[in-house]
Amino acid sequence: MRRPTPATFRMKGGIRVPLFVHEAKFDASKKQIWDWYNSDGAFRRIMPEWEGIQPINAGRLVDGDETIFKVKMGPLRQKWIARHHSVVPGESFADRMIKGPFGAWNHHHEFESDSNGITSVIDNVEYKLPLHIFTGWSAGLTVLPRMKQMFEFRSVRVANDLKQIQATAELPRQRILVSGSTGMIGLQLCAFLEAAGHDVHRLLRPTTKLPTDVDSSKVVRWNDLSGEILEGDMNGFDSIIHLAGAGIGDKRWSKKRLKLIRDSRIIPTQNLAKIIAGLDTPPKKLLCSSAIGFYGNRGTEVLDENSSAGNDMLADLCKDWENSSNAAKEAGINVIHLRTGIVMSPFGGALAKLLLPAKMGAGGPVGGGKQMQSWISLDDEIYAIHHLMMKEDSTGAYNLTAPNTVSQKQFAKTLGKVLRRPAFAPLPGFVIKILFGQMGKKLVLEGQDVRPNRLLESGYEFTHAELESCLRSCLGKMKLK
């Protein structure tokens, strides 16, 4: 599918300019690939997760439009402004760095199709380091490894997105309203939905600030605790995806924090269900976020969607959370509950907290390491949501977890392998309790072996069924051919 080629040089004005060349092949037409690159969501989708890039403006593929973002350079963030030029719609485009960390950067993208319908995307990047006459020798150690991982990631991400888009290409595109669109999952979900050609709108609270690269005209604002609609209209959407809620693992669980966690899920879901139940043109589907905490702490018991609910605090929260949508269900709206596991991304969640100790060689098993961890890649999370949204007969609860669960000890060992760090020094459970209190006990020391049986039965195919491939993809540690 993809074939990176080594760096070389190009002569310009009698001067050797470093040239990085990368070629990727896709089972897609030039139009499909051009449409993906020219979508509102493409820039967020194409940026590697581990780079921590902050988009500011995503330019369209027309001459003179600018894409602006901030990129990590060591401990600092530097603004990068790239201006599009030499655009030939459907065929090629280029962007030149106007401001940024390099001495020079000019990136040309060319699309070529063969008689078999295979399209090659050929990237040529002319670049110079700052003070290149003195620093150019270091590119092979500093810049090129990072570029190779970045372009490999981009090729795989585009191919995976296109595969998901092609699977539903014959179905009508949808008008979608998403709550929680500024969260870790919501940002990437909206970007993918836009790349897939859907008309995406955001459901926002009064104080929520949209990222500057997002279309601020496509919003509905509401008071999620009172149910009052402040701006826009909820009529006319095909699907509503409800992801909003305070992060369960973001802070220690005080009484105040636990109340916020509960209220930010139960009350808005009740209000949303009541509102859409009374609409003139309600959505066909309401996809509501939930969690595998529904099943409680069950040790090594294998759990699926037919398993009973647990009886602890998180299980009670999840049961009430799912029941909060009953008004919509009673009104004939198809309600889907997304029981999500541990989402793997360096942007946030469990993996982000574990990265620093793991990189320092202190990422060994925690609390004995026998507890099971039901995980899912960020890509599979959003692809599965899209799959269930587009599949007409999907309904009820689905476990959004990878089919191959691991013990915490296996997780630590795999993360250490990917990072090339030792992962044998254990971390006693009492340390977790001291550091994180009740939250640490519930989220780290207890576990569940949850399988996505209904999702698999619906025909969904996982992009990352194995933990190692997931971690290599999201951490920039892919094995290059």
C-alpha positions as CSV (number, residue, x, y, z in Angstrom):
1,M,0.0,0.0,0.0
2,R,2.8,2.5,0.8
3,R,6.4,2.7,-0.1
4,P,8.6,5.3,1.6
5,T,11.7,6.2,-0.3
6,P,15.0,7.5,1.1
7,A,15.8,11.2,1.4
8,T,17.8,12.6,-1.5
9,F,18.7,16.0,-2.9
10,R,17.5,18.4,-5.6
11,M,19.7,21.0,-7.3
12,K,18.2,24.5,-7.2
13,G,20.2,27.4,-8.4
14,G,23.4,25.4,-8.2
15,I,22.6,24.5,-4.5
16,R,21.8,21.0,-3.2
17,V,18.5,21.2,-1.4
18,P,17.4,18.2,0.8
19,L,14.4,16.4,-0.7
20,F,12.3,13.9,1.2
21,V,10.2,11.7,-1.0
22,H,7.3,9.4,0.1
23,E,4.9,7.4,-2.0
24,A,1.7,5.7,-0.8
25,K,-0.7,3.6,-2.9
26,F,-4.5,3.5,-2.2
27,D,-7.3,1.4,-3.5
28,A,-9.3,4.5,-4.3
29,S,-9.9,6.9,-7.1
30,K,-8.2,10.3,-7.4
31,K,-11.5,12.0,-6.8
32,Q,-12.1,10.1,-3.5
33,I,-8.6,11.0,-2.3
34,W,-8.9,14.6,-3.4
35,D,-12.2,14.9,-1.7
36,W,-10.7,13.5,1.5
37,Y,-7.8,15.9,1.5
38,N,-10.1,18.9,0.6
39,S,-12.6,18.1,3.4
40,D,-13.0,20.3,6.6
41,G,-11.8,17.4,8.8
42,A,-8.7,16.3,6.8
43,F,-6.1,18.5,8.6
44,R,-7.1,17.1,12.1
45,R,-7.2,13.6,10.7
46,I,-3.8,13.8,9.0
47,M,-1.8,15.2,12.0
48,P,-0.1,12.4,14.0
49,E,-1.5,12.0,17.5
50,W,1.9,11.9,19.2
51,E,3.0,15.3,17.8
52,G,0.4,17.2,19.9
53,I,-0.3,19.6,17.1
54,Q,-2.8,22.4,17.8
55,P,-4.7,23.4,14.6
56,I,-5.6,27.1,14.3
57,N,-6.8,27.4,10.7
58,A,-7.3,24.7,8.1
59,G,-7.0,26.2,4.7
60,R,-8.9,24.8,1.7
61,L,-7.0,23.5,-1.3
62,V,-7.0,26.7,-3.3
63,D,-4.1,29.0,-4.1
64,G,-3.4,31.5,-1.3
65,D,-5.3,29.7,1.5
66,E,-3.3,29.2,4.7
67,T,-3.1,26.4,7.1
68,I,-2.0,27.5,10.6
69,F,-1.1,25.4,13.6
70,K,1.2,25.1,16.6
71,V,3.8,22.3,16.7
72,K,6.0,21.1,19.5
73,M,9.7,21.8,19.2
74,G,11.2,20.3,22.3
75,P,9.5,22.0,25.3
76,L,8.1,24.9,23.3
77,R,5.3,25.4,20.8
78,Q,6.0,27.3,17.6
79,K,3.4,28.6,15.1
80,W,3.6,27.2,11.6
81,I,2.0,29.0,8.7
82,A,1.8,27.1,5.4
83,R,0.4,28.8,2.3
84,H,-1.1,26.7,-0.5
85,H,0.1,27.2,-4.1
86,S,0.3,25.4,-7.5
87,V,-3.1,23.9,-6.9
88,V,-4.5,21.8,-9.8
89,P,-7.9,20.6,-8.5
90,G,-8.1,16.8,-8.4
91,E,-4.5,16.4,-9.4
92,S,-1.9,18.1,-7.1
93,F,-1.3,20.9,-4.7
94,A,1.6,22.3,-2.7
95,D,2.2,24.3,0.5
96,R,5.1,26.5,1.4
97,M,6.0,27.4,5.0
98,I,5.7,31.1,5.4
99,K,6.6,31.0,9.1
100,G,7.8,28.1,11.2
101,P,10.6,26.1,12.7
102,F,12.4,25.2,9.5
103,G,14.8,27.3,7.4
104,A,12.6,26.4,4.4
105,W,9.8,23.9,3.7
106,N,8.0,23.3,0.4
107,H,5.7,20.3,0.3
108,H,4.2,19.1,-3.1
109,H,1.5,16.5,-3.2
110,E,0.7,14.7,-6.5
111,F,-2.0,12.2,-7.2
112,E,-1.5,9.6,-9.9
113,S,-3.9,6.7,-10.9
114,D,-3.2,3.6,-12.9
115,S,-5.5,1.5,-15.1
116,N,-6.4,-0.8,-12.1
117,G,-7.9,2.1,-10.1
118,I,-5.0,2.3,-7.7
119,T,-4.0,5.9,-6.8
120,S,-0.6,6.9,-5.7
121,V,0.0,9.9,-3.5
122,I,3.5,11.2,-4.0
123,D,4.9,13.6,-1.5
124,N,8.0,15.6,-2.2
125,V,9.3,17.9,0.6
126,E,12.1,20.3,0.0
127,Y,13.4,21.5,3.3
128,K,16.3,23.2,5.1
129,L,17.0,23.3,8.8
130,P,17.7,26.7,10.5
131,L,21.3,27.7,9.8
132,H,21.3,24.7,7.4
133,I,25.0,25.1,6.4
134,F,25.9,24.3,10.0
135,T,23.0,22.1,11.1
136,G,22.1,20.2,7.9
137,W,24.3,17.2,8.8
138,S,22.1,16.5,11.8
139,A,18.9,16.0,9.7
140,G,19.4,12.2,9.5
141,L,19.3,12.0,13.3
142,T,16.7,14.6,14.2
143,V,14.4,15.4,11.3
144,L,14.2,12.4,9.0
145,P,13.1,9.8,11.6
146,R,10.3,12.1,12.7
147,M,9.3,12.7,9.0
148,K,9.3,9.0,8.2
149,Q,7.0,8.2,11.1
150,M,4.7,11.1,10.2
151,F,4.3,10.2,6.6
152,E,3.8,6.5,7.4
153,F,1.1,7.6,9.9
154,R,-0.6,9.8,7.3
155,S,-0.6,7.0,4.7
156,V,-2.2,4.5,7.1
157,R,-4.7,7.0,8.5
158,V,-5.9,8.1,5.0
159,A,-6.1,4.4,3.9
160,N,-8.1,3.5,7.0
161,D,-10.5,6.5,6.7
162,L,-11.1,5.7,3.0
163,K,-11.9,2.1,3.8
164,Q,-14.5,3.2,6.3
165,I,-15.9,5.8,3.9
166,Q,-16.1,3.3,1.0
167,A,-18.0,0.8,3.1
168,T,-20.9,3.2,3.3
169,A,-20.4,5.1,0.0
170,E,-23.8,3.9,-1.4
171,L,-25.7,5.3,1.6
172,P,-26.9,8.9,1.8
173,R,-24.7,11.3,3.8
174,Q,-26.3,12.5,7.0
175,R,-26.9,15.7,8.9
176,I,-25.4,15.1,12.3
177,L,-25.4,16.9,15.7
178,V,-22.6,16.1,18.1
179,S,-22.3,17.0,21.8
180,G,-18.9,16.7,23.5
181,S,-17.4,17.7,20.2
182,T,-14.4,19.5,21.8
183,G,-13.3,16.4,23.8
184,M,-10.6,13.9,22.9
185,I,-13.1,11.6,21.1
186,G,-15.4,14.3,19.8
187,L,-12.7,16.3,18.0
188,Q,-11.5,13.3,15.9
189,L,-15.0,12.0,15.4
190,C,-16.2,15.3,13.9
191,A,-13.1,15.5,11.8
192,F,-13.7,12.0,10.4
193,L,-17.4,12.6,9.8
194,E,-16.6,15.7,7.8
195,A,-14.0,13.8,5.8
196,A,-16.6,11.2,5.1
197,G,-18.9,13.9,3.6
198,H,-21.4,14.3,6.4
199,D,-22.9,17.7,7.4
200,V,-21.6,18.0,11.0
201,H,-23.0,20.4,13.6
202,R,-22.0,20.8,17.2
203,L,-24.2,20.9,20.3
204,L,-22.5,23.3,22.7
205,R,-23.0,24.6,26.2
206,P,-23.1,28.5,26.6
207,T,-19.4,28.6,27.8
208,T,-17.9,26.2,25.4
209,K,-15.3,27.6,23.0
210,L,-14.9,26.0,19.7
211,P,-11.4,25.4,18.3
212,T,-10.6,28.1,15.7
213,D,-10.3,25.7,12.8
214,V,-14.0,24.6,13.3
215,D,-16.9,26.2,11.4
216,S,-18.6,28.3,14.1
217,S,-21.8,28.7,12.0
218,K,-22.8,25.1,12.4
219,V,-23.7,25.1,16.1
220,V,-26.7,24.7,18.4
221,R,-26.2,26.1,21.9
222,W,-28.2,25.0,24.9
223,N,-28.2,25.0,28.6
224,D,-27.6,21.3,29.2
225,L,-28.7,21.5,32.9
226,S,-32.0,23.2,32.2
227,G,-32.7,22.0,28.6
228,E,-33.2,25.5,27.3
229,I,-32.2,25.9,23.6
230,L,-30.3,29.2,23.3
231,E,-29.3,29.3,19.7
232,G,-30.2,27.2,16.7
233,D,-32.7,24.3,16.2
234,M,-32.5,20.6,16.9
235,N,-35.0,19.7,14.2
236,G,-33.9,18.0,11.0
237,F,-30.9,16.0,12.1
238,D,-30.6,12.4,10.9
239,S,-28.5,11.3,13.9
240,I,-27.5,12.9,17.2
241,I,-24.3,11.7,18.9
242,H,-24.2,12.5,22.6
243,L,-20.7,12.3,24.0
244,A,-20.7,15.1,26.6
245,G,-19.7,14.5,30.3
246,A,-17.1,15.5,32.8
247,G,-14.0,13.2,32.6
248,I,-14.2,10.3,35.0
249,G,-10.4,10.0,35.3
250,D,-9.4,13.6,35.1
251,K,-9.3,14.4,38.9
252,R,-9.5,12.8,42.3
253,W,-13.0,11.9,43.3
254,S,-14.2,14.3,46.0
255,K,-17.9,14.5,46.8
256,K,-18.1,17.5,44.6
257,R,-16.3,15.8,41.7
258,L,-18.5,12.7,41.9
259,K,-21.6,14.9,41.8
260,L,-20.3,16.7,38.7
261,I,-19.5,13.4,37.0
262,R,-23.0,12.2,37.6
263,D,-24.9,15.4,36.9
264,S,-23.0,16.1,33.7
265,R,-24.2,12.8,32.3
266,I,-27.7,12.1,33.8
267,I,-29.3,15.6,33.6
268,P,-28.1,16.6,30.0
269,T,-29.1,13.1,28.7
270,Q,-32.6,13.4,30.2
271,N,-33.0,16.9,28.8
272,L,-31.8,16.0,25.4
273,A,-34.1,12.9,25.3
274,K,-37.1,15.0,26.3
275,I,-36.3,17.7,23.7
276,I,-35.9,15.4,20.7
277,A,-38.9,13.4,21.7
278,G,-41.0,16.5,21.2
279,L,-39.4,17.7,17.9
280,D,-41.4,18.1,14.7
281,T,-38.6,16.3,12.8
282,P,-36.7,14.3,15.3
283,P,-33.6,12.3,14.5
284,K,-33.8,8.6,13.5
285,K,-31.0,7.7,15.9
286,L,-29.6,8.9,19.2
287,L,-26.2,7.5,19.9
288,C,-25.4,8.0,23.6
289,S,-22.1,7.6,25.2
290,S,-21.9,5.0,28.1
291,A,-19.0,3.0,29.5
292,I,-18.0,-0.6,30.4
293,G,-18.2,0.5,34.0
294,F,-21.8,-0.7,33.5
295,Y,-20.6,-4.3,34.3
296,G,-18.8,-3.4,37.5
297,N,-15.6,-5.1,38.8
298,R,-15.9,-8.7,37.6
299,G,-12.3,-9.9,37.8
300,T,-11.5,-12.3,34.9
301,E,-15.1,-13.1,34.0
302,V,-15.7,-12.7,30.3
303,L,-18.4,-10.2,29.7
304,D,-20.5,-9.2,26.7
305,E,-23.7,-7.2,26.0
306,N,-25.8,-10.0,27.5
307,S,-24.0,-9.8,30.9
308,S,-25.8,-8.4,33.9
309,A,-25.0,-4.9,35.2
310,G,-22.7,-4.6,38.2
311,N,-23.6,-3.3,41.6
312,D,-21.0,-0.7,42.4
313,M,-21.0,3.1,42.1
314,L,-19.8,3.2,38.5
315,A,-22.2,0.5,37.4
316,D,-25.1,2.4,39.0
317,L,-24.0,5.6,37.2
318,C,-23.9,3.8,33.9
319,K,-27.3,2.2,34.4
320,D,-28.9,5.6,35.3
321,W,-27.0,7.2,32.4
322,E,-28.4,4.8,29.9
323,N,-31.9,5.0,31.4
324,S,-31.8,8.8,31.1
325,S,-32.5,8.4,27.4
326,N,-35.8,6.6,27.9
327,A,-37.9,9.5,26.8
328,A,-36.4,9.4,23.3
329,K,-36.8,5.6,23.1
330,E,-40.5,5.9,24.2
331,A,-41.0,8.4,21.4
332,G,-39.9,5.9,18.8
333,I,-36.3,7.1,18.3
334,N,-33.7,4.4,17.9
335,V,-31.3,4.7,20.9
336,I,-27.9,3.2,20.8
337,H,-25.7,3.0,24.0
338,L,-21.9,3.1,23.3
339,R,-20.3,1.2,26.2
340,T,-16.8,2.4,25.7
341,G,-13.6,0.9,27.2
342,I,-10.2,2.5,27.8
343,V,-9.6,4.7,24.7
344,M,-5.9,4.6,23.7
345,S,-4.6,8.0,22.8
346,P,-1.6,10.2,24.0
347,F,-4.1,13.1,23.8
348,G,-5.7,12.1,27.1
349,G,-7.2,9.3,29.2
350,A,-5.3,6.4,30.8
351,L,-2.5,6.2,28.2
352,A,-1.5,9.9,28.6
353,K,-1.1,9.4,32.4
354,L,1.0,6.3,31.9
355,L,3.4,7.6,29.3
356,L,5.7,9.7,31.5
357,P,6.5,6.9,34.0
358,A,6.7,4.3,31.1
359,K,9.2,6.5,29.2
360,M,11.3,6.7,32.4
361,G,11.4,3.0,32.7
362,A,8.9,2.8,35.6
363,G,6.0,1.4,33.6
364,G,5.8,-2.0,35.2
365,P,2.7,-3.9,36.4
366,V,0.4,-2.0,38.8
367,G,-1.2,-3.6,41.8
368,G,-0.1,-7.1,40.8
369,G,-1.1,-6.6,37.1
370,K,-3.7,-9.4,37.0
371,Q,-6.7,-7.0,36.4
372,M,-8.0,-7.1,32.9
373,Q,-8.0,-4.0,30.7
374,S,-10.6,-3.7,28.0
375,W,-9.2,-1.1,25.6
376,I,-10.0,0.4,22.1
377,S,-8.0,2.6,19.8
378,L,-9.2,6.1,19.2
379,D,-9.7,5.3,15.5
380,D,-11.8,2.2,16.2
381,E,-13.9,4.2,18.6
382,I,-14.8,6.7,16.0
383,Y,-15.1,4.1,13.1
384,A,-17.4,2.0,15.3
385,I,-19.6,5.0,16.1
386,H,-19.9,5.8,12.4
387,H,-20.6,2.1,11.6
388,L,-23.4,2.0,14.1
389,M,-24.8,5.3,12.9
390,M,-24.9,4.2,9.3
391,K,-26.1,0.7,9.9
392,E,-29.9,0.9,9.7
393,D,-30.7,-2.1,12.0
394,S,-28.2,-1.2,14.8
395,T,-30.0,-0.6,18.1
396,G,-29.5,-1.1,21.9
397,A,-26.1,-1.5,23.7
398,Y,-22.8,-2.2,22.1
399,N,-19.4,-2.7,23.8
400,L,-16.8,-0.5,22.1
401,T,-13.7,-2.5,23.1
402,A,-11.1,-4.3,21.1
403,P,-11.7,-8.1,20.8
404,N,-8.3,-8.9,22.4
405,T,-8.3,-7.7,26.0
406,V,-5.1,-7.8,28.0
407,S,-4.1,-8.0,31.7
408,Q,-2.5,-4.9,33.2
409,K,0.8,-6.8,33.3
410,Q,0.5,-7.5,29.5
411,F,-0.4,-3.9,28.9
412,A,2.7,-2.7,30.7
413,K,4.9,-5.2,28.9
414,T,3.6,-4.2,25.5
415,L,3.9,-0.5,26.2
416,G,7.5,-1.0,27.4
417,K,8.2,-3.0,24.2
418,V,6.8,-0.2,21.9
419,L,8.7,2.5,23.8
420,R,11.9,0.4,24.2
421,R,11.9,0.8,27.9
422,P,12.0,-1.7,30.8
423,A,8.6,-2.6,32.2
424,F,9.3,-5.0,35.1
425,A,9.4,-2.7,38.2
426,P,6.0,-3.2,39.9
427,L,4.0,-0.4,41.3
428,P,2.2,-1.5,44.5
429,G,-1.6,-0.9,44.7
430,F,-1.3,1.2,47.9
431,V,0.7,3.8,46.0
432,I,-2.1,4.2,43.5
433,K,-4.6,4.6,46.4
434,I,-2.4,7.3,47.9
435,L,-1.9,9.1,44.7
436,F,-5.4,8.9,43.2
437,G,-7.7,7.8,46.0
438,Q,-11.0,6.1,45.2
439,M,-10.6,7.0,41.5
440,G,-7.3,5.1,41.3
441,K,-8.8,2.0,43.0
442,K,-11.8,1.9,40.6
443,L,-10.0,2.8,37.4
444,V,-6.6,1.2,37.8
445,L,-6.7,-1.6,40.4
446,E,-10.0,-3.1,39.3
447,G,-10.7,-4.5,35.8
448,Q,-13.1,-6.1,33.4
449,D,-12.8,-8.5,30.4
450,V,-15.4,-7.0,28.1
451,R,-15.9,-8.4,24.6
452,P,-17.5,-6.5,21.6
453,N,-19.7,-9.4,20.5
454,R,-22.6,-7.4,19.1
455,L,-20.3,-5.0,17.3
456,L,-18.5,-7.9,15.6
457,E,-21.8,-9.6,14.8
458,S,-22.9,-6.4,13.1
459,G,-20.1,-6.7,10.6
460,Y,-17.6,-4.3,12.0
461,E,-13.9,-5.0,11.3
462,F,-11.4,-3.6,13.7
463,T,-8.5,-1.5,12.5
464,H,-6.5,-2.3,15.7
465,A,-7.4,-5.7,17.1
466,E,-4.1,-6.0,18.8
467,L,-2.7,-3.6,21.5
468,E,0.8,-3.4,20.0
469,S,-0.3,-2.1,16.6
470,C,-2.6,0.4,18.3
471,L,0.2,1.7,20.5
472,R,2.7,1.9,17.6
473,S,0.3,3.9,15.6
474,C,-0.7,6.5,18.2
475,L,2.8,6.9,19.6
476,G,4.8,7.2,16.4
477,K,6.6,3.9,16.8
478,M,5.5,2.1,13.6
479,K,7.7,-0.5,12.0
480,L,8.8,1.0,8.7
481,K,9.3,-1.1,5.6
